Amino acid sequence: MTTGMDPHPEVSEISDFSEGLVGTDRGRAIRAHLDTCELCRDVLRSLEEIRGLLGTLPGPQRMPADIAGRIDAALAAEALLDATLPHVPRETSAEPSAAPERGMSVPRETGKDVPRETSTSPGGHPGGTTGPGRGGRPGERSPSRRRRGLLAVAGAVGAALLGGVIYTAASGTGSAGSSLDSARQTSAAGSTTAAVGSQVRELLAGPHHSTTKQSPGGNTPMLQPNSTGSVTQPDGATVPVPSCVLKATHRSQPPLAAERELFQGTPSYLVVLPHPNDASRVDAFVLNASCTVSSPGAVLFQGTYPR
């Protein structure tokens, strides 16, 4: 909606206009405003560019098979390592206390010395091989070896993940730029097609008629090389169309509708002609208004739309 304080249409209204969702009268007012307001034209171009980018951006790429295989192998090795390591309780042994042996003594009345060879270990220390620096039980891995194995597996997984990230970034850099350029071109073309289509619908919706000259020998009016046709718009205004503009279409049929406008900042004419092979469609030409009889105007845009 527009107000006296803010003559610019809202962004949502400009978006509806680009998709042909506004009414005929409101669409004509918005189009007239866009012809004179560079800011609102930038909004229209931005909306079309966003719509095009959302529809053409590439999806995420799959991870290469070799990198995925290395990650799977590293995870499988970690699972195997956890499965083969035995469960080691915190109290690794429950050896009987040798304290009672330390308190034992040979009665003095025996009078005999106890040979040193009768004891295979110092008092209070049973003959075992467990302890720091000594070998553990058969088949048991030390905590330090377990930690080293886990660190090795973690390092392999990290290297595989880093390689995948680098590969994805390197392979996606080249395609991202080309995809963005293609998306922008598609967006610009879509914006132009939608805007011209909206104008064609508005012109054909109202009562209009052409007043071009007719050929002497038939009922179908034909354009003469040096004639100047005119089209009466729905509001009653007559738009003269120079012959050099009509000549650029290379068509002999009289226009169904025409309108002078600014096309991407260039003074031009929008000329709507019947389709030569399909009565249910029309051809729209946007032609440069700067021309002469000997130098026809340039075709800035051409499209086919439902009648």
Buried (B, 14 or more C-beta within 10 A) or exposed (E): EBEEEEEBBEEEBBBBBBEBEBEBEBBBBBBEBBEEBEEBBEBBBBBBBEBBBEEBEEEEEEBBEEBEEBBEEBBEBBEEBEEEBEEEEEEEEEEEEBEEBEEEEEEEEEEEEEEEEEEEEEEEEEEEEEEEEEEBEEEEBEEEEBEEBBEBBEEBBEEBBEBBEEBBEEEBEEEEEEBBEEBBEBBBEBBBBBBBBBBBBBBBBBEBEBEBEEEEEEEEBBBBEEBBBBBBBBEEEEBEBBBBBBBBBEBBBBBBBBBBBEBEEEEBBBBBBBBEEEEEEBBBBBBBBEBEEEEBBBBBBEBEBEB
